[in-house]
Amino acid sequence: MRYSVSLPGNSCHFKKVFYLFCAATGIFMLTACQPESTRPASEPAQQQSPTPADTSQNALDWPGSYQGVIPCADCPGIKLTLQLQADQRYQLSRYYQERADEPEQTEGEFSWSSDGRQITLDDAAGTQFLVGENRLLLLDPQGQRIDGELAAQYWLDKQDDTTPADADSVNIAGKWQLTELQQQPVDTDNKVFLQFDPAGRVTGYTGCNSLTGTYQLQGSRLRFGPLATTRRACLEETVEPQLLDVLNKVDNISIAADELSLNRARMAPLARFSRMPAAEQ
């Protein structure tokens, strides 16, 4: 005997009736009227968005000072010192070895690429770097790796914060005599000097009083700690007030040959010193 039952629409009421009908006739079958929570899904459940992958921006300890010497067409090399700050500001020093008297100083802000792997400086060239663990790779103007035999020379290495200076452009250890202050020449007969030791101590003579204190040097960035002077009464006018004001303002240095310049940002040097011979130190 055949039975035919019509189930209009998708009404669950009729499905239940059909189930009872089948049970009464000894026909056991699964019904399509299961609760929605137990019904197999016809489509896979929507998955949660995956956790963003680690990037150089969020996974590396990238703030700090980086240095390297990159190839130069008409000089032995270009020494780059790049300071990256956590607030996405930077200071960049370019020193053309045996060609320039002083490094070129640039500072501003940098931005991250959408994938968090590269940074772009807001300088005129839009300089770009690939950020690796304790290293930066200078990229070409299109943001691509520079290839060829010299490709390995475009890396900048992160500097140890405890390293006071680099040998050929930012090593200030030794004794320096003042020769120019606020763009005015200074008579060297006054014997005003500063002496830096590698441990971060500075001593000196202001033309009237002795000076002592601390300094911090990271790359080309220089900052003096509290400075103390003796309280000797000066019998004549000296450069002491101007010198102490300069030491309070300075934030970076540059060195060319045996001349040390104390600078603030990219303005004209605040003071210049000449390295004294070892015999006079």
C-alpha positions, 0 to 999 in steps of 0.5 A, spaced: 500 500 500 502 506 498 501 513 502 502 520 499 502 526 503 503 533 501 506 538 505 505 545 503 510 550 504 516 549 509 511 548 515 514 544 521 506 543 523 505 538 517 512 535 518 510 533 525 504 530 522 507 526 517 512 523 523 506 521 527 503 518 520 510 514 519 510 511 526 503 509 526 504 505 519 511 502 522 515 506 518 521 509 521 525 515 518 529 521 520 525 527 520 527 534 517 524 537 523 530 537 528 531 543 532 535 548 528 541 547 533 542 540 532 541 541 524 547 540 520 550 546 517 549 547 510 555 551 510 561 552 514 560 556 520 563 563 519 570 563 522 573 568 527 578 573 524 585 570 525 590 574 530 595 579 526 601 576 524 607 578 528 611 584 524 617 588 525 613 594 527 610 590 533 614 584 534 621 587 534 625 592 539 626 597 533 628 603 537 635 605 537 641 607 534 643 604 527 650 605 524 653 602 517 658 605 512 654 604 505 658 604 498 660 611 495 661 613 488 666 618 489 669 617 496 671 611 501 664 610 503 658 614 506 657 613 514 650 613 516 647 614 523 640 613 524 636 614 530 629 611 531 625 613 536 619 610 539 614 616 537 616 615 530 621 620 530 628 620 527 635 623 526 639 621 520 647 623 519 650 622 513 658 623 513 661 622 506 668 620 508 674 624 506 670 628 502 665 632 507 668 636 513 661 635 517 656 630 516 649 632 513 644 632 519 636 630 517 631 629 522 623 628 522 618 623 522 618 616 519 612 612 517 611 604 517 609 600 511 602 597 511 605 590 512 609 593 518 616 591 515 619 597 512 619 604 514 620 611 510 623 617 512 620 624 511 626 627 508 627 629 501 629 622 498 623 618 502 629 614 504 626 607 505 629 601 510 627 594 511 627 593 518 630 586 521 632 584 528 637 589 530 639 591 523 636 595 518 637 594 510 637 601 506 632 600 500 633 603 493 628 609 491 622 604 489 623 600 496 626 594 493 633 591 495 639 593 492 642 587 489 649 586 486 656 585 489 655 590 494 648 588 496 651 586 503 654 593 504 647 596 505 646 594 512 646 598 518 647 595 525 644 597 531 648 600 536 649 597 544 647 603 548 653 602 552 658 604 547 660 611 548 662 612 541 664 610 534 671 610 532 672 615 526 666 620 526 663 620 533 669 618 538 669 624 543 674 621 548 680 626 549 681 633 551 678 639 546 680 646 546 674 651 545 676 655 538 669 658 537 663 660 541 656 662 538 659 663 531 665 668 534 672 666 534 675 664 541 682 666 543 685 660 545 690 663 550 684 662 555 685 655 555 677 653 555 677 646 554 672 640 555 675 633 556 671 626 555 672 620 558 669 613 555 666 612 562 661 618 560 664 623 565 666 630 562 671 635 566 673 642 563 675 649 564 670 655 563 676 660 563 674 662 570 672 655 574 673 648 573 667 644 570 665 637 572 659 632 570 656 627 566 654 626 558 651 621 554 653 619 547 649 615 542 651 615 535 651 623 534 646 624 539 649 628 545 646 630 552 650 633 558 647 631 565 648 635 571 654 640 570 657 643 576 662 648 577 667 651 582 665 658 585 671 662 584 670 669 582 672 671 575 676 678 575 674 679 568 669 678 563 669 670 561 666 666 556 663 662 562 656 664 561 655 663 554 659 656 554 654 653 560 648 655 556 651 652 550 652 645 554 645 646 556 642 646 549 646 642 545 643 635 542 648 632 537 655 633 535 659 632 528 667 631 528 671 632 521 678 631 522 680 634 529 674 639 530 668 637 534 662 641 533 657 642 538 650 643 535 642 643 536 638 640 531 640 643 524 642 650 526 649 653 525 654 650 530 653 652 537 661 651 539 667 648 536 673 645 539 680 643 536 682 636 539 689 637 543 695 633 542 696 627 546 702 630 550 698 636 552 692 632 555 
